[in-house]
Amino acid sequence: MKQILLSVLLTIVAAVPALGQSESKASPKRSVEVQLIELERQLSAALVREDAAVLDRLWSSDLVFTFPDGKVSTKAQRLAAQKSAPSSQSESDTTNDEVKVYLYGHTAVVTVRSTWSGKANNQAYRSQFQATHVWAKQQGRWQLVAAHVSPVKK
């Protein structure tokens, strides 16, 4: 009986360091998820404010953006459109309702359901969109390399 008790006790003592290691391995993953969720928040805010400087920082030089109608655009084209867009959406706001992060080493797929609301041309609007974003860690920082956005049907 003493041998069985001793065996169980030794097994438990031996397992404790392994449990601690698995928790510490999960922590960096969670840290990256939090960082990407924050970058998504910054991206949404920059799009609302039409802040080309922030978008330039967040978007990779080889960004590929696919619109709901299937048209594809580059970073340069998107930035030019942001800079030349009339500021008619001065009362716009966006909320990222649901963000999910899927990590693959130095690449991440992030799905974002967001609600855009505000007033344009004295007309109130509220729309939901579902986006799929691909982020890659390049030169030590995360940048958006691909994006596709679709309106959510009501």
Buried (B, 14 or more C-beta within 10 A) or exposed (E): EEEEEEEEEEEEEEEEEEEEEEEEEEEEEEEBBEBBBEBBBBBBBBBBBBBBEBBBEBBBEEBBBBEEEEEEBBBEEBBEEBEEEEEEBEEBBBEBEEBEBEBEEEEBBBBBBBBBBBBEEEEEEEEBBBBBBBBBEEEEEBBBBBBBBBEEEE
